[in-house]
């Protein structure tokens, strides 16, 4: 019997930034499916007061699930997954 390996994807989520409850995804700095390095800036999000670059939590291939748009995304929401 064959079983597939468990997924070890790591989520890239909107972090808690002070009292901010939502952000807007402004721009992805990488393309979907591209290789990223741990600590590499991968996306720019905007709060009411500033634009903030978020970093990849691990090295691997990025799967973007929240495209750049004018839609607000809540703190804790998953923006992408990193498949090491």
PDB file with SEQRES, HELIX, SHEET and CRYST1 records, atoms N, CA, C and O in Angstrom:
SEQRES   1 A   84  UNK UNK UNK UNK UNK UNK UNK UNK UNK UNK UNK UNK UNK          
SEQRES   2 A   84  UNK UNK UNK UNK UNK UNK UNK UNK UNK UNK UNK UNK UNK          
SEQRES   3 A   84  UNK UNK UNK UNK UNK UNK UNK UNK UNK UNK UNK UNK UNK          
SEQRES   4 A   84  UNK UNK UNK UNK UNK UNK UNK UNK UNK UNK UNK UNK UNK          
SEQRES   5 A   84  UNK UNK UNK UNK UNK UNK UNK UNK UNK UNK UNK UNK UNK          
SEQRES   6 A   84  UNK UNK UNK UNK UNK UNK UNK UNK UNK UNK UNK UNK UNK          
SEQRES   7 A   84  UNK UNK UNK UNK UNK UNK                                      
SHEET    1 AA1 4 UNK A  10  UNK A  13  0                                        
SHEET    2 AA1 4 UNK A  78  UNK A  83 -1                                        
SHEET    3 AA1 4 UNK A  60  UNK A  64 -1                                        
SHEET    4 AA1 4 UNK A  35  UNK A  36 -1                                        
SHEET    1 AA2 4 UNK A  51  UNK A  55  0                                        
SHEET    2 AA2 4 UNK A  41  UNK A  46 -1                                        
SHEET    3 AA2 4 UNK A  22  UNK A  28 -1                                        
SHEET    4 AA2 4 UNK A  72  UNK A  74 -1                                        
CRYST1    1.000    1.000    1.000  90.00  90.00  90.00 P 1           1          
ATOM      1  N   UNK A   1       0.844  -1.176   0.000  1.00  0.00           N  
ATOM      2  CA  UNK A   1       0.000   0.000   0.000  1.00  0.00           C  
ATOM      3  C   UNK A   1       0.889   1.239   0.000  1.00  0.00           C  
ATOM      4  O   UNK A   1       1.843   1.334   0.772  1.00  0.00           O  
ATOM      5  N   UNK A   2       0.566   2.174  -0.868  1.00  0.00           N  
ATOM      6  CA  UNK A   2       1.366   3.382  -1.006  1.00  0.00           C  
ATOM      7  C   UNK A   2       0.671   4.551  -0.318  1.00  0.00           C  
ATOM      8  O   UNK A   2      -0.535   4.747  -0.466  1.00  0.00           O  
ATOM      9  N   UNK A   3       1.435   5.308   0.420  1.00  0.00           N  
ATOM     10  CA  UNK A   3       0.883   6.515   1.036  1.00  0.00           C  
ATOM     11  C   UNK A   3       1.725   7.695   0.615  1.00  0.00           C  
ATOM     12  O   UNK A   3       2.939   7.576   0.452  1.00  0.00           O  
ATOM     13  N   UNK A   4       1.088   8.826   0.439  1.00  0.00           N  
ATOM     14  CA  UNK A   4       1.849  10.010   0.058  1.00  0.00           C  
ATOM     15  C   UNK A   4       2.458  10.629   1.305  1.00  0.00           C  
ATOM     16  O   UNK A   4       1.935  10.490   2.411  1.00  0.00           O  
ATOM     17  N   UNK A   5       3.564  11.308   1.101  1.00  0.00           N  
ATOM     18  CA  UNK A   5       4.253  11.960   2.216  1.00  0.00           C  
ATOM     19  C   UNK A   5       3.390  13.114   2.731  1.00  0.00           C  
ATOM     20  O   UNK A   5       2.729  13.788   1.942  1.00  0.00           O  
ATOM     21  N   UNK A   6       3.391  13.344   4.025  1.00  0.00           N  
ATOM     22  CA  UNK A   6       2.620  14.458   4.558  1.00  0.00           C  
ATOM     23  C   UNK A   6       3.173  15.789   4.069  1.00  0.00           C  
ATOM     24  O   UNK A   6       4.375  15.931   3.850  1.00  0.00           O  
ATOM     25  N   UNK A   7       2.301  16.741   3.905  1.00  0.00           N  
ATOM     26  CA  UNK A   7       2.718  18.058   3.454  1.00  0.00           C  
ATOM     27  C   UNK A   7       3.382  18.804   4.610  1.00  0.00           C  
ATOM     28  O   UNK A   7       2.888  18.801   5.738  1.00  0.00           O  
ATOM     29  N   UNK A   8       4.490  19.431   4.309  1.00  0.00           N  
ATOM     30  CA  UNK A   8       5.201  20.218   5.322  1.00  0.00           C  
ATOM     31  C   UNK A   8       5.202  21.688   4.932  1.00  0.00           C  
ATOM     32  O   UNK A   8       6.098  22.444   5.307  1.00  0.00           O  
ATOM     33  N   UNK A   9       4.180  22.082   4.172  1.00  0.00           N  
ATOM     34  CA  UNK A   9       4.091  23.480   3.756  1.00  0.00           C  
ATOM     35  C   UNK A   9       3.975  24.380   4.977  1.00  0.00           C  
ATOM     36  O   UNK A   9       3.283  24.065   5.944  1.00  0.00           O  
ATOM     37  N   UNK A  10       4.663  25.489   4.905  1.00  0.00           N  
ATOM     38  CA  UNK A  10       4.595  26.471   5.986  1.00  0.00           C  
ATOM     39  C   UNK A  10       3.774  27.659   5.508  1.00  0.00           C  
ATOM     40  O   UNK A  10       4.012  28.163   4.410  1.00  0.00           O  
ATOM     41  N   UNK A  11       2.816  28.115   6.302  1.00  0.00           N  
ATOM     42  CA  UNK A  11       2.023  29.262   5.878  1.00  0.00           C  
ATOM     43  C   UNK A  11       2.758  30.585   6.110  1.00  0.00           C  
ATOM     44  O   UNK A  11       3.495  30.741   7.083  1.00  0.00           O  
ATOM     45  N   UNK A  12       2.545  31.517   5.209  1.00  0.00           N  
ATOM     46  CA  UNK A  12       2.958  32.906   5.401  1.00  0.00           C  
ATOM     47  C   UNK A  12       1.675  33.643   5.738  1.00  0.00           C  
ATOM     48  O   UNK A  12       0.801  33.808   4.886  1.00  0.00           O  
ATOM     49  N   UNK A  13       1.565  34.084   6.980  1.00  0.00           N  
ATOM     50  CA  UNK A  13       0.335  34.721   7.438  1.00  0.00           C  
ATOM     51  C   UNK A  13       0.548  36.200   7.726  1.00  0.00           C  
ATOM     52  O   UNK A  13       1.677  36.661   7.894  1.00  0.00           O  
ATOM     53  N   UNK A  14      -0.553  36.928   7.778  1.00  0.00           N  
ATOM     54  CA  UNK A  14      -0.495  38.342   8.144  1.00  0.00           C  
ATOM     55  C   UNK A  14      -0.185  38.409   9.642  1.00  0.00           C  
ATOM     56  O   UNK A  14      -0.986  37.949  10.455  1.00  0.00           O  
ATOM     57  N   UNK A  15       0.966  38.974  10.016  1.00  0.00           N  
ATOM     58  CA  UNK A  15       1.324  39.034  11.434  1.00  0.00           C  
ATOM     59  C   UNK A  15       0.556  40.121  12.174  1.00  0.00           C  
ATOM     60  O   UNK A  15       0.030  41.056  11.569  1.00  0.00           O  
ATOM     61  N   UNK A  16       0.503  39.980  13.486  1.00  0.00           N  
ATOM     62  CA  UNK A  16      -0.070  41.030  14.324  1.00  0.00           C  
ATOM     63  C   UNK A  16       0.895  42.202  14.317  1.00  0.00           C  
ATOM     64  O   UNK A  16       2.074  42.043  14.634  1.00  0.00           O  
ATOM     65  N   UNK A  17       0.399  43.382  13.957  1.00  0.00           N  
ATOM     66  CA  UNK A  17       1.225  44.589  13.914  1.00  0.00           C  
ATOM     67  C   UNK A  17       0.525  45.664  14.720  1.00  0.00           C  
ATOM     68  O   UNK A  17      -0.242  46.455  14.171  1.00  0.00           O  
ATOM     69  N   UNK A  18       0.779  45.697  16.008  1.00  0.00           N  
ATOM     70  CA  UNK A  18       0.123  46.686  16.869  1.00  0.00           C  
ATOM     71  C   UNK A  18      -1.371  46.443  16.926  1.00  0.00           C  
ATOM     72  O   UNK A  18      -1.817  45.319  17.154  1.00  0.00           O  
ATOM     73  N   UNK A  19      -2.147  47.503  16.717  1.00  0.00           N  
ATOM     74  CA  UNK A  19      -3.606  47.394  16.809  1.00  0.00           C  
ATOM     75  C   UNK A  19      -4.254  47.160  15.449  1.00  0.00           C  
ATOM     76  O   UNK A  19      -5.481  47.152  15.339  1.00  0.00           O  
ATOM     77  N   UNK A  20      -3.437  46.970  14.411  1.00  0.00           N  
ATOM     78  CA  UNK A  20      -3.955  46.737  13.064  1.00  0.00           C  
ATOM     79  C   UNK A  20      -4.756  45.445  13.030  1.00  0.00           C  
ATOM     80  O   UNK A  20      -4.306  44.422  13.545  1.00  0.00           O  
ATOM     81  N   UNK A  21      -5.944  45.484  12.424  1.00  0.00           N  
ATOM     82  CA  UNK A  21      -6.776  44.288  12.305  1.00  0.00           C  
ATOM     83  C   UNK A  21      -6.808  43.743  10.893  1.00  0.00           C  
ATOM     84  O   UNK A  21      -7.122  42.570  10.689  1.00  0.00           O  
ATOM     85  N   UNK A  22      -6.481  44.596   9.893  1.00  0.00           N  
ATOM     86  CA  UNK A  22      -6.514  44.189   8.496  1.00  0.00           C  
ATOM     87  C   UNK A  22      -5.414  44.896   7.726  1.00  0.00           C  
ATOM     88  O   UNK A  22      -4.963  45.976   8.107  1.00  0.00           O  
ATOM     89  N   UNK A  23      -4.987  44.268   6.636  1.00  0.00           N  
ATOM     90  CA  UNK A  23      -4.013  44.869   5.726  1.00  0.00           C  
ATOM     91  C   UNK A  23      -4.532  44.700   4.303  1.00  0.00           C  
ATOM     92  O   UNK A  23      -5.476  43.950   4.057  1.00  0.00           O  
ATOM     93  N   UNK A  24      -3.903  45.406   3.378  1.00  0.00           N  
ATOM     94  CA  UNK A  24      -4.184  45.245   1.951  1.00  0.00           C  
ATOM     95  C   UNK A  24      -2.902  44.742   1.307  1.00  0.00           C  
ATOM     96  O   UNK A  24      -1.832  45.309   1.529  1.00  0.00           O  
ATOM     97  N   UNK A  25      -3.003  43.667   0.498  1.00  0.00           N  
ATOM     98  CA  UNK A  25      -1.846  43.151  -0.229  1.00  0.00           C  
ATOM     99  C   UNK A  25      -1.600  44.089  -1.412  1.00  0.00           C  
ATOM    100  O   UNK A  25      -2.415  44.166  -2.331  1.00  0.00           O  
ATOM    101  N   UNK A  26      -0.476  44.796  -1.380  1.00  0.00           N  
ATOM    102  CA  UNK A  26      -0.147  45.787  -2.397  1.00  0.00           C  
ATOM    103  C   UNK A  26       0.578  45.162  -3.586  1.00  0.00           C  
ATOM    104  O   UNK A  26       0.210  45.388  -4.738  1.00  0.00           O  
ATOM    105  N   UNK A  27       1.620  44.367  -3.290  1.00  0.00           N  
ATOM    106  CA  UNK A  27       2.443  43.839  -4.378  1.00  0.00           C  
ATOM    107  C   UNK A  27       3.201  42.603  -3.920  1.00  0.00           C  
ATOM    108  O   UNK A  27       3.779  42.576  -2.834  1.00  0.00           O  
ATOM    109  N   UNK A  28       3.188  41.578  -4.769  1.00  0.00           N  
ATOM    110  CA  UNK A  28       4.041  40.416  -4.550  1.00  0.00           C  
ATOM    111  C   UNK A  28       5.388  40.701  -5.191  1.00  0.00           C  
ATOM    112  O   UNK A  28       5.442  41.162  -6.331  1.00  0.00           O  
ATOM    113  N   UNK A  29       6.470  40.437  -4.484  1.00  0.00           N  
ATOM    114  CA  UNK A  29       7.820  40.685  -4.968  1.00  0.00           C  
ATOM    115  C   UNK A  29       8.403  39.456  -5.653  1.00  0.00           C  
ATOM    116  O   UNK A  29       9.513  39.505  -6.183  1.00  0.00           O  
ATOM    117  N   UNK A  30       7.657  38.355  -5.644  1.00  0.00           N  
ATOM    118  CA  UNK A  30       8.072  37.099  -6.282  1.00  0.00           C  
ATOM    119  C   UNK A  30       6.897  36.576  -7.102  1.00  0.00           C  
ATOM    120  O   UNK A  30       5.748  36.962  -6.883  1.00  0.00           O  
ATOM    121  N   UNK A  31       7.201  35.703  -8.038  1.00  0.00           N  
ATOM    122  CA  UNK A  31       6.163  35.092  -8.872  1.00  0.00           C  
ATOM    123  C   UNK A  31       5.682  33.796  -8.231  1.00  0.00           C  
ATOM    124  O   UNK A  31       6.448  33.131  -7.535  1.00  0.00           O  
ATOM    125  N   UNK A  32       4.405  33.426  -8.461  1.00  0.00           N  
ATOM    126  CA  UNK A  32       3.912  32.148  -7.959  1.00  0.00           C  
ATOM    127  C   UNK A  32       4.782  31.003  -8.480  1.00  0.00           C  
ATOM    128  O   UNK A  32       5.167  30.981  -9.649  1.00  0.00           O  
ATOM    129  N   UNK A  33       5.083  30.060  -7.598  1.00  0.00           N  
ATOM    130  CA  UNK A  33       5.879  28.900  -7.980  1.00  0.00           C  
ATOM    131  C   UNK A  33       7.380  29.128  -7.994  1.00  0.00           C  
ATOM    132  O   UNK A  33       8.142  28.218  -8.320  1.00  0.00           O  
ATOM    133  N   UNK A  34       7.814  30.335  -7.642  1.00  0.00           N  
ATOM    134  CA  UNK A  34       9.253  30.607  -7.660  1.00  0.00           C  
ATOM    135  C   UNK A  34       9.910  30.167  -6.354  1.00  0.00           C  
ATOM    136  O   UNK A  34       9.252  29.989  -5.329  1.00  0.00           O  
ATOM    137  N   UNK A  35      11.210  30.000  -6.426  1.00  0.00           N  
ATOM    138  CA  UNK A  35      11.990  29.635  -5.242  1.00  0.00           C  
ATOM    139  C   UNK A  35      12.238  30.890  -4.412  1.00  0.00           C  
ATOM    140  O   UNK A  35      12.549  31.954  -4.947  1.00  0.00           O  
ATOM    141  N   UNK A  36      12.094  30.748  -3.099  1.00  0.00           N  
ATOM    142  CA  UNK A  36      12.352  31.854  -2.180  1.00  0.00           C  
ATOM    143  C   UNK A  36      13.291  31.379  -1.081  1.00  0.00           C  
ATOM    144  O   UNK A  36      13.380  30.185  -0.794  1.00  0.00           O  
ATOM    145  N   UNK A  37      13.989  32.327  -0.472  1.00  0.00           N  
ATOM    146  CA  UNK A  37      14.904  32.012   0.622  1.00  0.00           C  
ATOM    147  C   UNK A  37      14.289  32.479   1.938  1.00  0.00           C  
ATOM    148  O   UNK A  37      13.553  33.465   1.975  1.00  0.00           O  
ATOM    149  N   UNK A  38      14.592  31.768   3.003  1.00  0.00           N  
ATOM    150  CA  UNK A  38      14.123  32.185   4.327  1.00  0.00           C  
ATOM    151  C   UNK A  38      14.596  33.607   4.595  1.00  0.00           C  
ATOM    152  O   UNK A  38      15.772  33.922   4.414  1.00  0.00           O  
ATOM    153  N   UNK A  39      13.675  34.464   5.028  1.00  0.00           N  
ATOM    154  CA  UNK A  39      14.010  35.847   5.325  1.00  0.00           C  
ATOM    155  C   UNK A  39      13.914  36.787   4.133  1.00  0.00           C  
ATOM    156  O   UNK A  39      14.046  38.001   4.288  1.00  0.00           O  
ATOM    157  N   UNK A  40      13.686  36.236   2.946  1.00  0.00           N  
ATOM    158  CA  UNK A  40      13.558  37.065   1.738  1.00  0.00           C  
ATOM    159  C   UNK A  40      12.230  37.815   1.774  1.00  0.00           C  
ATOM    160  O   UNK A  40      11.198  37.228   2.097  1.00  0.00           O  
ATOM    161  N   UNK A  41      12.246  39.107   1.446  1.00  0.00           N  
ATOM    162  CA  UNK A  41      11.006  39.871   1.362  1.00  0.00           C  
ATOM    163  C   UNK A  41      10.223  39.375   0.155  1.00  0.00           C  
ATOM    164  O   UNK A  41      10.746  39.334  -0.959  1.00  0.00           O  
ATOM    165  N   UNK A  42       8.954  38.995   0.383  1.00  0.00           N  
ATOM    166  CA  UNK A  42       8.169  38.396  -0.696  1.00  0.00           C  
ATOM    167  C   UNK A  42       6.890  39.156  -1.029  1.00  0.00           C  
ATOM    168  O   UNK A  42       6.353  39.006  -2.127  1.00  0.00           O  
ATOM    169  N   UNK A  43       6.395  39.968  -0.100  1.00  0.00           N  
ATOM    170  CA  UNK A  43       5.133  40.668  -0.350  1.00  0.00           C  
ATOM    171  C   UNK A  43       5.110  41.986   0.422  1.00  0.00           C  
ATOM    172  O   UNK A  43       5.650  42.091   1.523  1.00  0.00           O  
ATOM    173  N   UNK A  44       4.476  42.982  -0.181  1.00  0.00           N  
ATOM    174  CA  UNK A  44       4.276  44.277   0.471  1.00  0.00           C  
ATOM    175  C   UNK A  44       2.803  44.371   0.855  1.00  0.00           C  
ATOM    176  O   UNK A  44       1.919  44.194   0.018  1.00  0.00           O  
ATOM    177  N   UNK A  45       2.553  44.651   2.136  1.00  0.00           N  
ATOM    178  CA  UNK A  45       1.180  44.877   2.603  1.00  0.00           C  
ATOM    179  C   UNK A  45       1.091  46.303   3.137  1.00  0.00           C  
ATOM    180  O   UNK A  45       2.094  46.899   3.531  1.00  0.00           O  
ATOM    181  N   UNK A  46      -0.108  46.826   3.142  1.00  0.00           N  
ATOM    182  CA  UNK A  46      -0.321  48.199   3.592  1.00  0.00           C  
ATOM    183  C   UNK A  46      -1.300  48.218   4.761  1.00  0.00           C  
ATOM    184  O   UNK A  46      -2.366  47.606   4.713  1.00  0.00           O  
ATOM    185  N   UNK A  47      -0.910  48.936   5.808  1.00  0.00           N  
ATOM    186  CA  UNK A  47      -1.807  49.194   6.932  1.00  0.00           C  
ATOM    187  C   UNK A  47      -2.347  50.611   6.738  1.00  0.00           C  
ATOM    188  O   UNK A  47      -2.059  51.248   5.724  1.00  0.00           O  
ATOM    189  N   UNK A  48      -3.108  51.097   7.675  1.00  0.00           N  
ATOM    190  CA  UNK A  48      -3.610  52.462   7.566  1.00  0.00           C  
ATOM    191  C   UNK A  48      -2.481  53.489   7.587  1.00  0.00           C  
ATOM    192  O   UNK A  48      -2.643  54.604   7.093  1.00  0.00           O  
ATOM    193  N   UNK A  49      -1.340  53.112   8.157  1.00  0.00           N  
ATOM    194  CA  UNK A  49      -0.265  54.085   8.353  1.00  0.00           C  
ATOM    195  C   UNK A  49       1.012  53.811   7.570  1.00  0.00           C  
ATOM    196  O   UNK A  49       1.818  54.726   7.396  1.00  0.00           O  
ATOM    197  N   UNK A  50       1.226  52.598   7.096  1.00  0.00           N  
ATOM    198  CA  UNK A  50       2.519  52.292   6.472  1.00  0.00           C  
ATOM    199  C   UNK A  50       2.432  51.093   5.543  1.00  0.00           C  
ATOM    200  O   UNK A  50       1.512  50.280   5.627  1.00  0.00           O  
ATOM    201  N   UNK A  51       3.424  51.006   4.648  1.00  0.00           N  
ATOM    202  CA  UNK A  51       3.621  49.804   3.852  1.00  0.00           C  
ATOM    203  C   UNK A  51       4.691  48.970   4.541  1.00  0.00           C  
ATOM    204  O   UNK A  51       5.700  49.500   5.008  1.00  0.00           O  
ATOM    205  N   UNK A  52       4.463  47.657   4.601  1.00  0.00           N  
ATOM    206  CA  UNK A  52       5.360  46.760   5.316  1.00  0.00           C  
ATOM    207  C   UNK A  52       5.699  45.581   4.408  1.00  0.00           C  
ATOM    208  O   UNK A  52       4.809  44.994   3.792  1.00  0.00           O  
ATOM    209  N   UNK A  53       6.991  45.229   4.323  1.00  0.00           N  
ATOM    210  CA  UNK A  53       7.424  44.059   3.570  1.00  0.00           C  
ATOM    211  C   UNK A  53       7.424  42.853   4.503  1.00  0.00           C  
ATOM    212  O   UNK A  53       7.987  42.908   5.597  1.00  0.00           O  
ATOM    213  N   UNK A  54       6.795  41.771   4.071  1.00  0.00           N  
ATOM    214  CA  UNK A  54       6.785  40.536   4.855  1.00  0.00           C  
ATOM    215  C   UNK A  54       7.789  39.564   4.257  1.00  0.00           C  
ATOM    216  O   UNK A  54       7.975  39.508   3.041  1.00  0.00           O  
ATOM    217  N   UNK A  55       8.437  38.793   5.141  1.00  0.00           N  
ATOM    218  CA  UNK A  55       9.495  37.871   4.729  1.00  0.00           C  
ATOM    219  C   UNK A  55       9.003  36.435   4.710  1.00  0.00           C  
ATOM    220  O   UNK A  55       8.070  36.075   5.427  1.00  0.00           O  
ATOM    221  N   UNK A  56       9.637  35.623   3.883  1.00  0.00           N  
ATOM    222  CA  UNK A  56       9.342  34.202   3.825  1.00  0.00           C  
ATOM    223  C   UNK A  56       9.784  33.529   5.128  1.00  0.00           C  
ATOM    224  O   UNK A  56      10.881  33.802   5.616  1.00  0.00           O  
ATOM    225  N   UNK A  57       8.942  32.648   5.703  1.00  0.00           N  
ATOM    226  CA  UNK A  57       9.318  31.966   6.939  1.00  0.00           C  
ATOM    227  C   UNK A  57      10.293  30.805   6.723  1.00  0.00           C  
ATOM    228  O   UNK A  57      10.817  30.249   7.688  1.00  0.00           O  
ATOM    229  N   UNK A  58      10.539  30.436   5.454  1.00  0.00           N  
ATOM    230  CA  UNK A  58      11.417  29.308   5.155  1.00  0.00           C  
ATOM    231  C   UNK A  58      11.871  29.402   3.708  1.00  0.00           C  
ATOM    232  O   UNK A  58      11.337  30.188   2.926  1.00  0.00           O  
ATOM    233  N   UNK A  59      12.858  28.595   3.363  1.00  0.00           N  
ATOM    234  CA  UNK A  59      13.282  28.484   1.971  1.00  0.00           C  
ATOM    235  C   UNK A  59      12.444  27.418   1.286  1.00  0.00           C  
ATOM    236  O   UNK A  59      12.100  26.404   1.895  1.00  0.00           O  
ATOM    237  N   UNK A  60      12.118  27.646   0.025  1.00  0.00           N  
ATOM    238  CA  UNK A  60      11.343  26.665  -0.722  1.00  0.00           C  
ATOM    239  C   UNK A  60      10.623  27.314  -1.883  1.00  0.00           C  
ATOM    240  O   UNK A  60      11.028  28.369  -2.373  1.00  0.00           O  
ATOM    241  N   UNK A  61       9.550  26.674  -2.318  1.00  0.00           N  
ATOM    242  CA  UNK A  61       8.741  27.161  -3.435  1.00  0.00           C  
ATOM    243  C   UNK A  61       7.492  27.818  -2.873  1.00  0.00           C  
ATOM    244  O   UNK A  61       6.853  27.276  -1.972  1.00  0.00           O  
ATOM    245  N   UNK A  62       7.140  28.995  -3.407  1.00  0.00           N  
ATOM    246  CA  UNK A  62       6.000  29.743  -2.873  1.00  0.00           C  
ATOM    247  C   UNK A  62       4.734  29.477  -3.679  1.00  0.00           C  
ATOM    248  O   UNK A  62       4.746  29.474  -4.910  1.00  0.00           O  
ATOM    249  N   UNK A  63       3.649  29.256  -2.955  1.00  0.00           N  
ATOM    250  CA  UNK A  63       2.311  29.132  -3.539  1.00  0.00           C  
ATOM    251  C   UNK A  63       1.483  30.297  -3.000  1.00  0.00           C  
ATOM    252  O   UNK A  63       1.116  30.313  -1.825  1.00  0.00           O  
ATOM    253  N   UNK A  64       1.198  31.254  -3.851  1.00  0.00           N  
ATOM    254  CA  UNK A  64       0.460  32.454  -3.436  1.00  0.00           C  
ATOM    255  C   UNK A  64      -1.035  32.166  -3.435  1.00  0.00           C  
ATOM    256  O   UNK A  64      -1.582  31.684  -4.426  1.00  0.00           O  
ATOM    257  N   UNK A  65      -1.697  32.466  -2.305  1.00  0.00           N  
ATOM    258  CA  UNK A  65      -3.148  32.236  -2.213  1.00  0.00           C  
ATOM    259  C   UNK A  65      -3.942  33.527  -2.059  1.00  0.00           C  
ATOM    260  O   UNK A  65      -5.166  33.515  -2.180  1.00  0.00           O  
ATOM    261  N   UNK A  66      -3.267  34.629  -1.795  1.00  0.00           N  
ATOM    262  CA  UNK A  66      -3.935  35.930  -1.660  1.00  0.00           C  
ATOM    263  C   UNK A  66      -3.299  36.906  -2.649  1.00  0.00           C  
ATOM    264  O   UNK A  66      -2.270  37.510  -2.347  1.00  0.00           O  
ATOM    265  N   UNK A  67      -3.902  37.062  -3.822  1.00  0.00           N  
ATOM    266  CA  UNK A  67      -3.315  37.954  -4.811  1.00  0.00           C  
ATOM    267  C   UNK A  67      -3.378  39.412  -4.374  1.00  0.00           C  
ATOM    268  O   UNK A  67      -4.176  39.779  -3.511  1.00  0.00           O  
ATOM    269  N   UNK A  68      -2.531  40.233  -4.976  1.00  0.00           N  
ATOM    270  CA  UNK A  68      -2.561  41.670  -4.713  1.00  0.00           C  
ATOM    271  C   UNK A  68      -3.893  42.225  -5.216  1.00  0.00           C  
ATOM    272  O   UNK A  68      -4.294  41.967  -6.350  1.00  0.00           O  
ATOM    273  N   UNK A  69      -4.567  42.984  -4.367  1.00  0.00           N  
ATOM    274  CA  UNK A  69      -5.850  43.596  -4.728  1.00  0.00           C  
ATOM    275  C   UNK A  69      -6.164  44.677  -3.709  1.00  0.00           C  
ATOM    276  O   UNK A  69      -5.389  44.918  -2.784  1.00  0.00           O  
ATOM    277  N   UNK A  70      -7.294  45.317  -3.883  1.00  0.00           N  
ATOM    278  CA  UNK A  70      -7.711  46.339  -2.922  1.00  0.00           C  
ATOM    279  C   UNK A  70      -8.488  45.741  -1.752  1.00  0.00           C  
ATOM    280  O   UNK A  70      -8.949  46.467  -0.871  1.00  0.00           O  
ATOM    281  N   UNK A  71      -8.630  44.410  -1.747  1.00  0.00           N  
ATOM    282  CA  UNK A  71      -9.385  43.748  -0.678  1.00  0.00           C  
ATOM    283  C   UNK A  71      -8.580  43.720   0.612  1.00  0.00           C  
ATOM    284  O   UNK A  71      -7.368  43.502   0.603  1.00  0.00           O  
ATOM    285  N   UNK A  72      -9.272  43.943   1.720  1.00  0.00           N  
ATOM    286  CA  UNK A  72      -8.616  43.861   3.027  1.00  0.00           C  
ATOM    287  C   UNK A  72      -8.503  42.404   3.464  1.00  0.00           C  
ATOM    288  O   UNK A  72      -9.405  41.596   3.243  1.00  0.00           O  
ATOM    289  N   UNK A  73      -7.376  42.096   4.087  1.00  0.00           N  
ATOM    290  CA  UNK A  73      -7.094  40.746   4.562  1.00  0.00           C  
ATOM    291  C   UNK A  73      -6.886  40.832   6.069  1.00  0.00           C  
ATOM    292  O   UNK A  73      -6.085  41.648   6.526  1.00  0.00           O  
ATOM    293  N   UNK A  74      -7.588  40.008   6.858  1.00  0.00           N  
ATOM    294  CA  UNK A  74      -7.449  40.105   8.309  1.00  0.00           C  
ATOM    295  C   UNK A  74      -6.120  39.566   8.830  1.00  0.00           C  
ATOM    296  O   UNK A  74      -5.503  38.703   8.206  1.00  0.00           O  
ATOM    297  N   UNK A  75      -5.687  40.082   9.974  1.00  0.00           N  
ATOM    298  CA  UNK A  75      -4.512  39.568  10.670  1.00  0.00           C  
ATOM    299  C   UNK A  75      -4.737  38.079  10.919  1.00  0.00           C  
ATOM    300  O   UNK A  75      -5.821  37.663  11.327  1.00  0.00           O  
ATOM    301  N   UNK A  76      -3.712  37.292  10.672  1.00  0.00           N  
ATOM    302  CA  UNK A  76      -3.787  35.848  10.848  1.00  0.00           C  
ATOM    303  C   UNK A  76      -4.144  35.089   9.581  1.00  0.00           C  
ATOM    304  O   UNK A  76      -3.994  33.868   9.533  1.00  0.00           O  
ATOM    305  N   UNK A  77      -4.614  35.791   8.552  1.00  0.00           N  
ATOM    306  CA  UNK A  77      -4.979  35.133   7.303  1.00  0.00           C  
ATOM    307  C   UNK A  77      -3.725  34.634   6.576  1.00  0.00           C  
ATOM    308  O   UNK A  77      -2.663  35.250   6.667  1.00  0.00           O  
ATOM    309  N   UNK A  78      -3.855  33.524   5.859  1.00  0.00           N  
ATOM    310  CA  UNK A  78      -2.740  32.988   5.096  1.00  0.00           C  
ATOM    311  C   UNK A  78      -2.654  33.690   3.748  1.00  0.00           C  
ATOM    312  O   UNK A  78      -3.631  33.763   3.003  1.00  0.00           O  
ATOM    313  N   UNK A  79      -1.463  34.205   3.453  1.00  0.00           N  
ATOM    314  CA  UNK A  79      -1.208  34.875   2.181  1.00  0.00           C  
ATOM    315  C   UNK A  79      -0.591  33.918   1.157  1.00  0.00           C  
ATOM    316  O   UNK A  79      -0.846  34.027  -0.043  1.00  0.00           O  
ATOM    317  N   UNK A  80       0.220  32.983   1.646  1.00  0.00           N  
ATOM    318  CA  UNK A  80       0.923  32.051   0.773  1.00  0.00           C  
ATOM    319  C   UNK A  80       1.378  30.859   1.608  1.00  0.00           C  
ATOM    320  O   UNK A  80       1.336  30.881   2.838  1.00  0.00           O  
ATOM    321  N   UNK A  81       1.812  29.822   0.903  1.00  0.00           N  
ATOM    322  CA  UNK A  81       2.444  28.664   1.548  1.00  0.00           C  
ATOM    323  C   UNK A  81       3.838  28.498   0.959  1.00  0.00           C  
ATOM    324  O   UNK A  81       4.058  28.740  -0.228  1.00  0.00           O  
ATOM    325  N   UNK A  82       4.767  28.085   1.799  1.00  0.00           N  
ATOM    326  CA  UNK A  82       6.128  27.775   1.359  1.00  0.00           C  
ATOM    327  C   UNK A  82       6.306  26.267   1.480  1.00  0.00           C  
ATOM    328  O   UNK A  82       6.135  25.692   2.555  1.00  0.00           O  
ATOM    329  N   UNK A  83       6.652  25.633   0.354  1.00  0.00           N  
ATOM    330  CA  UNK A  83       6.868  24.193   0.325  1.00  0.00           C  
ATOM    331  C   UNK A  83       8.382  23.964   0.307  1.00  0.00           C  
ATOM    332  O   UNK A  83       9.024  24.124  -0.731  1.00  0.00           O  
ATOM    333  N   UNK A  84       8.952  23.588   1.461  1.00  0.00           N  
ATOM    334  CA  UNK A  84      10.417  23.430   1.545  1.00  0.00           C  
ATOM    335  C   UNK A  84      10.942  22.335   0.634  1.00  0.00           C  
ATOM    336  O   UNK A  84      12.148  22.088   0.597  1.00  0.00           O  
TER     337      UNK A  84                                                      
END                                                                             
